[in-house]
Structure formats: C-alpha cells, structure tokens
Amino acid sequence: MQWVRSPKIGWILVILLAGWLIFEITTNLIAEGLWFTEVGYRAEFALRVTTQLIVGAIVFGISSLYLCGNLWVANQLKHPNPPEDQDAYPKYAKSVPLGWLLLSVGLLSLVLGLIVIQYAEVILQYWHTDFNIARLTPELPPRFRPESALRTFLDLPYSGVKALFIIGFPILLVCIPQRILLAIAILLSTGLGVILSSHWAKILASFNPTPFNQIDPLFDQDISFYIFTLPVLHLLEFWLVILCVFSLFAVTIIYLLSGRSLALGSFPGFSSKQRRHLQVISAAVMFSVAYSYALSRYELLYSSTGVIYGASFTDIYTQKPMIEVLSILAAAYGFFLLGRSIYWAKKRDIWRQMIVVMILYLGIAGVSNYGLPALSQRLLVEPNELGRETPFIQHSIEYTRSAFDLDKIEVSPFNPEGQLTPEDLLNNRLTIDNIRLWDTRPLLQTNRQLQQIRLYYKFLDADIERYTFRKRNYQGAEKQQVILAPRELDYEGVPEEAKTWVNEHLVYTHGYGFTMSPVNTVAPDGLPEYYVKDIGAESPEGQTTPVWISEARIRDSIPIGQPRIYYGELTNTYIMTPSTEPELDYPQGDANQYNFYDGTGGVSIASPWRRWLFAKYLNDWEMLLTQSFTPETKVLFRRNIVDRVKAIAPFLRFDRDPYLVVANTNLSGIPSTNQENYLYWIIDAYTTSDRYPYSDPGELPFNYIRNSVKVVVDAYNGKVYFFISDDADPMIQTFAKIFPNLFRSLEEMPQSLRVHIRYPVDLFTIQSNQLLTYHMRDPQVFYNREDQWRVPLEIYGGQPQTVEPYYLIIKLPAENREEFILLHPFTPASRNNLIAWLAGRSDGENYGKLLLYQFSKQQLIYGPEQIDALINQDPEISRQISLWNRQGSKAIQGNLLVIPIEKSLLYVEPLYLEAEQNSLPTLVRVIVAYENQIIMADSLDKALNAIFNSSNSAPSNVPTPVIRNLNEIGPP
C-alpha cells in the first residue's frame, strides 16, 4: 500500500480537481457569455466577470501569501525533533508542563475549529456548484465576533457533523499539523476570494459613488459614504480579521506541537525568534481589532436597542467614546507589540504581562459593550427619557421618512360631506363604471375551470390594469379597468406518460394568449364577462383568429397579432427551436395546431462545439444524440423572466408581481416576416440598501428603497430593456455610471408601453406600513405613540384579513379628470373608524406621486371593519347569506372597497356564490353603503339607483334591493 501514501498521488488528485474546476468554470463562462450576447449585454457581463476575477485573484493571492507565508515561517522556526540524546536538546529559560500544554493545545484547537466551522458556513452560502449567475447580489457576510464562536459551540450538540469535526480536528492537528493547516489556509483563501468577488457590484459602486447631498447628524458624512463605501470597508474587515486571527492560532499551535513536545511531556518554551514572529502576528491582530472598532462606531447609526432606531443618547455619549478608546488602545498595543518585535526583542521577557494586558483589554471591552450602556440607560436616560432622546427621535423620523420617500407625500385634509347627488354620479361616471366587482381570486378560479383548455396550461396570476377602448358608439374612447391573466404552459402539468425529452424540449415550448375581463361587469350567468378568451376562435367574418374577442371595438383597441408566450413566469424549462419537430401551438378539437418559432431569442447551436458546450452546461447529453436539430436551431434557456432580469442586473431587487401588457410596439426594431409581437412583461425593480443612517427598516431586510427602474421583457423574443423611472435616485445614478449602456431614460419607452406603468403594490405596501408610525412628525407624539395608525381588517370569504392596496380609476379631490391610482385606507391603532387614505398616482406626469388625505379626528367615518360588521348583522342580508351557505355551496364576501367620490365616501362589496367542490364563483349581489344606508342588490347600478332614489326603475324580475338605515342597525 505504499502507493497510497505517495505524495505524487496527492498531487495528481489536486491537479485533477483543479482541472475539473477550471473546466466547469470555463464552460459556464462561455455559455453565459453567449447568453449575454444574445440579450445584448455582453459588455456588462464582461465588466462583471473581469471585476470578479480581479477581486478574486487579489484576495486569493494576498490571503494565501499571508497564511501560507506565516505557516512556512513557523515551520522554519519551530523546534526541531530532539535527537535521542536528550542532553543535546536546547534548553530554554522556562518550559510548559504537560497539563498546561494539553490545555493550551486543546483550547486553541477548539477555538480554531469553531472559527473554521463559522467561516466554512459562510463560504458554503456563497459557493454554488451549479454556477448559476441569476442570483441577487448577496448580503454582507456576518462580522467576526467572539460571541459568534460561542454560539457555534453551544449549537454543537444539535449538529452531529459539527460535533464530529470538533472532536476529530484536534486529533488531526496533533498528527499532521502542517498539512491540515496548509489545506485549511488554501481553502480559506479560495473561499475568501469567492466571497469578496461575489460583492463585485458593491466594489464597483464604491469607486463610482453619487452624493446624496444629505449629511448624517453624528459623523457629518454624506449618506453616500454609508451606502457605497461602508459596505466595502466591512468586507475588508471581514477579510483582514480572519487572516490575522487564523494565522495567530495556527502558528501558535505549530510552535506548541513542535519538537515532539506532547511525546516528551513538556514544551521547552518559545525561542526569541518564535516570540518575535508571534508578536508581529499579534500586532496584526490588534490592528485588525482597532480597525474593527473604528468601523463599529458607524454601526451605532443602525442600533435598535434604544427607544428609536439609530444612535440614541446612550449610544452617543457612552458607547461611542468607549469604542473610540478601545480602538486607540488596540492600535497602541499593536504598535507596542510591533516595536518590541523589532527594537526590544532581546529585552526581558514579559510574555505573561502581555497576556494579562490582553485579558484586561477584553474585560474593558466586555464592560464597555454591555455594562456601561445598561448603567447609563438606567441612571441617565430612563429618569428623563423623552428629554434625553428628543433630538434622536427627530433624527429617526427625518431619516426614515427620507429613506422611504415619505417626505415627498402631499398631505391634504379630506372631510366627507355626505352630499352626493345623482348628478355627481353622472359627473363621475368613469369612476362608477370602473368600480371593481371582480377580484383576481374568483377570476382565476373561473379561468382555471373554463379557460385552461388543457392540463398543461395554467393561469398563475391575474393583474389589474387599465386600457383605453373605443366606446360602443365609436364616439371617442375611454379608459377602463380590466383584469388580464396570461395563459402559460406549465410543463409539470403534462401527463407523466407524455413527459419525454422531445416533448419537454422540442414540442411543449410556449403558452398561448390571455384572458381579459372588465372589472365591473358580469355575464348573464353570473360569471365574469370576457373581452378576450379561448384559443383559435372564429371571427364574425369567418376567419380563424388567435383568440376569441368579444367585440369589434375591443379588437380595434388592442393588438392580438402574436399571442405566443415563450418567456414568462412559468417557463422554467429550456427548449431547442426551431427543429424538425413541430411545436404545439394550441389544441383544436381532436387535432392540434403547430408552429415553428421564428423569433430572435435563443443562442445558436448550429456548430458541433456549441452543441457539446451546451450539452455540458445544461447537463443534457441527449442534445448530442438527437437528429431533430436544423442549422437554424437555437437553445432558449433562462426563460423565466424573473431569473432573466436577475441574471442581467443582480444588484437590483425585483417586484414579486410581474404583469403582462398588450401593446402595439416593436422595441427590438427588428423586422419580422411574421406578425409583430405585442405581449410584454413589465417588472418593477428597486434599488435598496440597509445602510441608510437612522432609517428604521421595521421587519424589512433594507431601510432605503426607490422604484428606480421599469424592466420590460419581450414575451416572444426574450429581449430585456431597463428604463430609469427615478433619475433622482443616487443609487441608480451610480449604477448608470458603471453600466452606461444598460439603462435607458423613461422617455425612451414607447408611449404604448408607458401608459401601462403603474405605482407598484410592493413599494406602496412598504411605504404604507412605514407611514403607520412615521406620519407622526412631533417627537413627543411619536414617543407616546399617540397617533399610531394600522391597516384595517375586512372579511373575505368568511375570514378576517388586512385590507390590501387596490387600484381604482377615480377623480382625486381638486383634480378635473379621472386617473389610475393605488389606494390604501388607514384606521387608528385602537379604533376602527377611518383616519386617512393614501393614494399612489400612476398616470402621465403625476406618476410616482403620493397623496395622503387625512380625515378630521372629530368626525366619525366608518372603517371597513365597521361596515363589514353592519353588513353581517343586518337581518335581511344575514338571512340571505345563511340561505346560500347551505350544504354544497357558500357565499363569499369579496373585497370591501372604500371609494372617494367628490367629497364623499362610497363603500362597495361584491358577494360571490360558489360550490364547495369544482368552485366556479358567480357574482350574485353587490352591497353598497353610503352615509346612513346599506343596500344589497343584484347589480351595482341597481344598488346606486336605490340609494340615490334614481327615477330609473328596475325590471320586475329583479329582486328588490335590501335597504337598511345604519342608524337603525346601531353601531358595530
């Protein structure tokens, strides 16, 4: 078995491993480069890869040089193995007996093992064997702290692998210390290179900062320092601390184990050269500690221990001075150790005194971090907390409002007068005609029952949008709110017996079409009315059209030329097209219609080397065996639109709800022999940071956000376009400087697409939640939480849930025309009446503006919970709902909408009826509440006619509206 122990075998294994790694990285880089060339962002990819390679090489080179260099020096200076004649072994002034030696080696091995585990976990979070580039830029790695090693130690009983490592690690160190430590040094250097290179976007941003022109109140630094520079300084700290600490522990262990000290029962002591070496390394550790403490001062701006988020009285007047003192003491001690190693190496050995000083320093640090702040808080702050904390509360309010763009909200009073007339309804007819009676949930249930056509089609989501349609009399056009749901192909829905390689990658390639329904109308059978539905319908002229369209005016208003969806939210498979296999277009009767892809998406695999490359990249060797490819065949991968945009711009954060838009435009500008594509996905993208001083993140992972980018993805060709929607954002200005060809101005977006951008729900929800507390500007009111708000509750499907923001087409107070807005009502924290509502505007030059309308605190305005309670306790309405809730069916109360009209509020709630099995919800009633009346009728118009005493009478076969006076019912 001599060959097993041969060092050549080890080197051969290392070379093979390195060769495999290089091959994997190279094939992935080439494949990714071809993909980025396809989408038109090769230069951006090249800059990214170049930055990662440079950063990774620098970090690996410096790390391995420092770690391996110290190990080499330690190997040269360690005690040699003693000869058989023990008298010839060099004697030193002092030696360490076996007990202390075992204790020292054991503790050092334990701490080093805990450090290795901690950093290995961090490295594994960054290291991915699939080399998937479609990941967001990761968060900063955790800073090294002694308590983190303690937590790792306490978790050992719950992790068998970690416990076995801690047990076996000291044994390996005793047997082969040099090889184990050298291997760890190489792996650690590689891991550090991977971690720091993963933060390439932060590093590039630090070289291209854009000033915020706003100074923090504690250190007088521009906010740009914290957003762009501080994260890189923390990365540098993460890197330096582990290098210095690992080297000190590793070198000390090598010296303690040298000269067969364990076998002989004692350690002869450190030689002068060994002490000098240890002093130099210890000085480096103290310098890294000083640097870490210097950075810790800035962490006070993100403190959550006080009455507010950010630096408080105790942080500034107790912790900050002590942190600065500890930083200076650590640096001074480092200089002392460095000076002693150079100039006073032959002076009296004060090793024990140095250890005592170190213990005292750790004690001072512990008291400074935990004891003094608690004492200061108890004795100085708590007796007069409001007086002490007032300026810091003001900082938190100001900077949180700025970070979440709340300081630009226009605040106006709104005092409902309750004097709506039929003439007011006529003057606001566009608002009335767009009151949403259909929610996306019942519509999706209906679509899944009636419009999925086949098991492999799926409606993942439905989105509310507005389109401009010709009027039925063709006298002009008007805006209308609709629900649009794309019909995507979900390969998971294909029957198991049909799941073959050919079907997955050549035949089942795309979704087809969409449904479009107005939000306010209902078909005669109670189901949603469809403007667009089905597949492969026949037009009134006898021609086959891609989808069924209800009216000529709809067909004239929206383009339906190319309904195929090759890129979407469910397109998670890669495909090769066009090929000799026809692609399933859509089923028609007993037969199927087929198609061949002629779009511009995909990477050509005509040449043999490309087929080999992508067979390896996709781990699909069937590509080399199939005879179905043609010279025009391309591979379309990363077709999921979210993964697609993440791969191009991982430094952005993306909205959870991409939405499909039908628009007559040709963004690519490439002529096509086929009909142009009219389906585009719009995804809202955000710049975020968790480094904005004094800004309270709440439950969020960031404390600064801007909706700076609108991303448009071509659903047929896969092209991706980034449009800057907030050019005042310093973060997007920085990224635009780094990637000058990646972003376009919003003015460059075609008007047919631009009319469909909307205030995103995710951002609006975040701002609404922050506004619940941070609408309070007065520090005393904020401290006492006197005016805390909350999001009201509503009853949906018999269950309480928070009211989510909803889109409306309304005429805002003081405006002269209707517009598309996002609305969210608020109630006081301890009451159910309405206190305010927030509107996010989406149209034209008003896009992105927020308006907050506040009600008088002296006037009672019913909130959603109160209206729901009144509805459910009304005897007639309750009786009718109980009748429907018989076995086999149930009544579902839909979203309760609060709709501002003129200077009044209208409450509208749809009522659905659905079967318990094979649910197909139908709209059976509409409930309207206004002032002191509550009405239930079978349509919105009839309810409004009844409540406003319209002269238009309902047909005799229509159920009489249920009308109740709210004053008669009583308060909820």
Beta strands, then each sheet from edge to edge (+ up, - down):
strand 1: 96-97
strand 2: 266-267
strand 3: 410-413
strand 4: 457-458
strand 5: 463-470
strand 6: 477-486
strand 7: 488-489
strand 8: 511-512
strand 9: 514-518
strand 10: 532-533
strand 11: 537-538
strand 12: 544-545
strand 13: 548-549
strand 14: 564-565
strand 15: 575-579
strand 16: 583-588
strand 17: 591-595
strand 18: 603-604
strand 19: 629-636
strand 20: 653-654
strand 21: 659-662
strand 22: 679-689
strand 23: 704-714
strand 24: 720-724
strand 25: 743-745
strand 26: 789-790
strand 27: 793-796
strand 28: 799-802
strand 29: 806-810
strand 30: 819-828
strand 31: 836-841
strand 32: 850-854
strand 33: 889-893
strand 34: 897-901
strand 35: 904-915
strand 36: 922-930
strand 37: 933-937
strand 38: 962-965
sheet 1: 1+ 2-
sheet 2: 3+ 32+ 31- 30+ 26-
sheet 3: 3+ 32+ 31- 30+ 29-
sheet 4: 4+ 7-
sheet 5: 5+ 6- 9+
sheet 6: 8+ 14-
sheet 7: 10+ 13-
sheet 8: 11+ 12-
sheet 9: 15+ 19- 18+
sheet 10: 16+ 17-
sheet 11: 20+ 22- 21+
sheet 12: 20+ 22- 23+ 24- 25-
sheet 13: 27+ 28-
sheet 14: 33+ 35- 34+
sheet 15: 33+ 35- 36+ 37- 38+
end
